[in-house]
Amino acid sequence: MLNARFLLVLNVFLIGALLWVGFAAFKGNGSGSGFYVPEQTVRSINLDKDFDFCGEKFPMDNWDVRQRLDAELLRNVYFHSQTILAIKRANAIFPTIEPILKEEGVPDDLKYLAVAESALSNAVSPAGARGVWQFMKDAAGEYGLEVNSEVDERYHLEKATRAACKYLKNERNSLGSWVFAAAAYNGGHGRIASEKSSQRAQSFFDLNLAADETMRYPFRIVAIKEVMQHPEEYEYVIDKAHLYPPLTKFRTVTVSGPVASWGDFAAEHGTSYRMLKLYNPWLVDSKLTNKAGKAYEIRLPQ
């Protein structure tokens, strides 16, 4: 008798649970169709197409290249939060980066290197690289970026983009390809040049490096490029109204002397300290000594 009652209660519980799950799936779909449709199908990636970086084709008839690219595509296609954030930020950041790449005479694909570096944010790496282009302090100084306790132009998008272009052009001229240049951006010129020479590598795909991150790096850039250029092919649905807007509406004030307090400066110009820092992330202190009397262009929201 006890067993029969237990089985009856158990059956009622299971039926109720199934009905609740079905109702939740039906209601949660939001499509109005009355059927549950998953938002994204988890599937393998089609590699039977051309992939390139800066016009340099990946040899997709090479099984090693195919598998390495496949791994990076899977990692990025199904890294949902980071991919959506990158697409949203690109709407705000790419309009600044793209004209500079064109002016500097470098391929437009290099903007995807910035995505690989920082996901288009003013990130700080464990090694101390900073900004959208992730410059180390010494490299920043070598390419004309001011870095001190009050000003850090690694966070100045326009200036850092021009510095990155110069760096990458130098690497491409030295190493012979944009794929090699991208690898050097990650692994350093000395390491790539030395291994390229000792291994008699004709292309990056001939290299065998101990550093896994650098081995993956060009593949990661191309995977990011693929999903950002064709989000709908990978079932990403992003409403245009949800994209982040470019910070194009601002006024400029030239500062040629010291500023005792950026908080006071912001208040005097009708904005907040927070907005001042958002429009000028390269101002990394609460003041500006400026003993040299250098002219700085300070952006303020309209």
Residue pairs with C-beta under 8 A, 6 or more apart in sequence:
25 36
26 34
26 35
26 36
28 36
29 35
29 36
29 37
31 37
39 235
39 237
40 80
40 234
40 235
40 236
41 235
42 78
44 74
45 70
45 73
45 74
45 77
47 60
47 66
47 69
47 70
47 73
48 60
49 60
50 57
50 58
50 60
51 57
51 58
51 60
51 69
51 222
51 226
52 58
52 222
53 109
53 178
53 179
53 182
53 218
53 221
53 222
53 225
54 107
54 109
54 110
54 178
54 179
55 107
55 109
55 178
56 177
56 178
56 179
58 65
58 69
58 205
58 222
59 65
59 203
59 205
60 66
60 69
62 205
64 205
65 205
68 215
68 216
68 219
69 219
69 222
69 223
71 216
71 219
72 216
72 219
72 220
72 222
72 223
73 223
73 226
73 227
75 220
75 223
76 82
76 83
76 220
76 223
76 224
76 227
77 83
77 223
77 227
77 234
82 119
83 227
83 228
83 231
83 236
84 236
84 238
85 119
86 115
86 119
86 120
86 224
86 228
87 228
87 231
87 236
87 238
87 243
88 238
88 242
88 243
88 244
89 119
89 120
89 121
89 244
90 111
90 115
90 120
90 228
91 243
91 244
91 245
91 246
92 120
92 243
92 244
92 245
92 246
92 247
93 114
93 120
93 132
93 157
93 246
94 111
95 246
95 248
96 157
96 158
96 161
96 246
97 111
97 114
97 157
97 161
98 108
98 111
100 158
100 161
100 162
100 165
101 107
101 108
101 110
101 111
101 161
101 165
102 108
104 162
104 165
104 166
104 169
105 169
106 165
106 168
106 169
107 178
109 178
109 221
109 225
110 164
110 165
110 168
110 178
112 221
112 222
112 224
112 225
112 228
113 164
113 168
113 182
113 185
113 221
114 120
114 132
114 133
114 161
114 164
115 221
115 224
115 228
116 217
116 220
116 221
116 224
117 123
117 129
117 132
117 133
117 134
117 185
118 131
118 132
118 133
118 134
120 132
121 132
122 130
122 131
122 132
122 155
122 281
123 130
123 131
123 132
123 134
124 130
125 134
127 136
128 136
128 137
129 135
129 136
130 152
130 154
130 155
131 152
131 154
131 155
131 156
131 157
131 160
132 157
132 160
132 161
133 154
133 160
133 161
133 163
133 164
135 143
135 145
135 154
135 160
135 163
135 164
137 147
137 154
139 167
140 147
140 153
140 154
140 160
140 163
141 147
143 163
143 166
143 167
144 159
144 163
145 153
145 154
145 156
145 159
145 160
145 163
146 152
146 153
147 153
147 154
149 284
149 285
150 283
150 284
150 285
150 287
150 288
150 289
151 282
151 283
151 284
151 285
151 288
151 296
152 282
152 284
153 159
153 160
153 282
154 160
154 282
155 281
155 282
155 284
156 281
156 282
159 282
164 185
167 185
168 178
168 181
168 182
168 185
169 181
171 180
171 181
171 184
171 185
171 189
172 178
172 180
172 181
174 189
174 193
175 181
175 184
175 189
175 192
175 193
175 196
177 203
177 204
179 203
179 204
179 205
179 218
180 192
180 196
180 203
180 204
182 217
182 218
182 221
183 192
183 204
183 207
183 214
183 217
183 218
184 191
184 192
184 193
185 217
186 213
186 214
186 217
187 209
187 211
187 213
187 214
187 217
191 209
191 211
191 214
192 207
192 214
195 201
195 207
195 208
195 209
196 207
199 206
199 207
199 208
200 206
201 207
204 218
207 215
208 215
209 215
227 234
227 236
231 238
247 278
247 279
247 299
249 301
249 302
250 279
250 299
250 300
250 301
250 302
251 299
251 300
251 301
251 302
252 297
252 298
252 299
252 300
253 269
253 297
253 298
253 300
254 295
254 296
254 297
254 298
255 288
255 290
255 295
255 296
255 298
256 290
256 293
256 294
256 295
256 296
257 290
257 293
258 287
258 288
258 289
258 290
258 291
259 265
259 287
259 288
259 290
260 287
261 286
261 287
262 273
262 276
262 277
262 283
262 285
262 286
262 287
262 288
263 273
263 286
265 276
265 298
266 272
266 273
266 275
266 276
266 300
269 300
270 300
271 300
271 301
275 300
275 301
276 283
276 298
276 300
277 283
279 299
279 300
279 301
280 298
280 299
283 298
288 296
290 296
